[in-house]
Amino acid sequence: MIPSSLSDQHAFSPAGFRALVERSLSRRQGDGVEPSDFDLNPEMAPSHLDPDTLAAARPAAVLIPAIARETVTLLFTQRTAHLAAHAGQIAFPGGKTEPHDPDALATALREAREEIGLDAGLVTPLGTLDRYLTGTGFRITPVIGLVDPDFKLTLDANEVADAFEVPLPFLMDPDNYQRHSRTIGGHERHFYAVPFGNRFIWGATAGILRNMRQRLFTS
């Protein structure tokens, strides 16, 4: 649901989206619980997600590139099919935090430059969403950045097979979220998914999107 103080058109325009993000993320999340891959798979979670468990997770960050078109879009990547992990999956540009990264923003911008050649000078950081814990032990900080629409990309052919945009109104519509399951490693795993045409956005990326929708449009 869109906040009553904003029309649909304004909420999804670059100026309206920026104002919405900055206002929404200035408020603390109600229950302080971070989203994770375990939300739909509680039987797979560590016995308790206490501060020590979260602190032991490996830090990572992704950039959520919000392209400042007349109607804002989000930019995604599709990983190459030969990768050892998450081959062919749809993701935001990002990766693990390196020792020389001063913060999550630096990680997100560095990874976006390395993976898709996005110039950090064209990105205006707007804020960070709640960290997301993956089943593989990463604690991801999603950074929302407003991107000048005149950007040009150079994809790292070893990691990224494609990059594409999805309109933000589609991604913020709760009716477009589905629950799926598949057998992974001999166990049935449940996850959120957001199909878009022939693209299938699922797993941690869909979980981060769902948290974004909740923070911006239901808080």
Rosetta blueprint (number, residue, H / E / L):
1 M L
2 I L
3 P L
4 S L
5 S L
6 L L
7 S L
8 D H
9 Q H
10 H H
11 A H
12 F L
13 S L
14 P H
15 A H
16 G H
17 F H
18 R H
19 A H
20 L H
21 V H
22 E H
23 R H
24 S H
25 L H
26 S L
27 R L
28 R L
29 Q L
30 G L
31 D L
32 G L
33 V L
34 E L
35 P L
36 S E
37 D L
38 F L
39 D L
40 L L
41 N L
42 P H
43 E H
44 M H
45 A L
46 P L
47 S L
48 H L
49 L L
50 D L
51 P H
52 D H
53 T H
54 L H
55 A H
56 A H
57 A L
58 R E
59 P E
60 A E
61 A E
62 V E
63 L E
64 I E
65 P E
66 A E
67 I E
68 A L
69 R L
70 E L
71 T L
72 V L
73 T E
74 L E
75 L E
76 F E
77 T E
78 Q E
79 R E
80 T L
81 A L
82 H L
83 L L
84 A L
85 A L
86 H L
87 A L
88 G L
89 Q L
90 I E
91 A E
92 F L
93 P L
94 G E
95 G E
96 K E
97 T L
98 E L
99 P L
100 H L
101 D L
102 P L
103 D L
104 A H
105 L H
106 A H
107 T H
108 A H
109 L H
110 R H
111 E H
112 A H
113 R H
114 E H
115 E H
116 I H
117 G L
118 L L
119 D L
120 A H
121 G H
122 L H
123 V E
124 T E
125 P E
126 L E
127 G E
128 T E
129 L L
130 D L
131 R L
132 Y E
133 L E
134 T L
135 G L
136 T L
137 G L
138 F E
139 R E
140 I E
141 T E
142 P E
143 V E
144 I E
145 G E
146 L E
147 V E
148 D L
149 P L
150 D L
151 F L
152 K L
153 L L
154 T L
155 L L
156 D L
157 A L
158 N L
159 E L
160 V E
161 A E
162 D E
163 A E
164 F E
165 E E
166 V E
167 P E
168 L H
169 P H
170 F H
171 L H
172 M L
173 D L
174 P H
175 D H
176 N H
177 Y L
178 Q E
179 R E
180 H E
181 S E
182 R E
183 T E
184 I E
185 G L
186 G L
187 H E
188 E E
189 R E
190 H E
191 F E
192 Y E
193 A E
194 V E
195 P E
196 F E
197 G L
198 N L
199 R E
200 F E
201 I E
202 W E
203 G H
204 A H
205 T H
206 A H
207 G H
208 I H
209 L H
210 R H
211 N H
212 M H
213 R H
214 Q H
215 R H
216 L H
217 F H
218 T L
219 S L
